[in-house]
């Protein structure tokens, strides 16, 4: 993504752009890997108030869950969220396969769990459509995390390595040609299109930025 001219000097604008980028990356990861089951991990008792401890616990949870499911690597994404009630942190996650609730409970072992398949979509919907619903939920939590206090060195979300969507390149003689190809790949029109022609004092090469829902 090309940065708008002058965005680096506006911390609030930079924060909004970073939140949008993170949300898009989560949505793409979910859709590419068909992550159509959404779950929540919550601590019992006083909860967890240490973001570093949370990441250790969630890392152990996914390692344990993978062992319980036979050991094969599997894609997942998770996002931390602070409780509104002061109970500390909990975790929203998505996976792309059926996992018995009892295995999630065994793997977590620190409190309460919830898991559901995001069905109830219109007839003819696919696993990718379901994954897009999960992606919208998770990207909302990612965007909310940019309003919470930031802990240096910690990511806003985490994904399983080795399942990142591949980059796709398109080539054309004109901007319209490239956008037409991108629209065909994405399956819909972008909701926002920005060009460097709109930026006063733009000094870089011509650039186009498009946003899809």
PyMOL commands that set and color helices and strands:
alter all, ss='L'
color gray80, all
select helices_A, chain A and resi 7-9+11-32+51-68+101-108+127-145+175-186+196-198
alter helices_A, ss='H'
color red, helices_A
select strands_A, chain A and resi 37-43+76-82+89-95+111-117+157-159+192-195+208-211
alter strands_A, ss='S'
color yellow, strands_A
deselect
rebuild
show_as cartoon
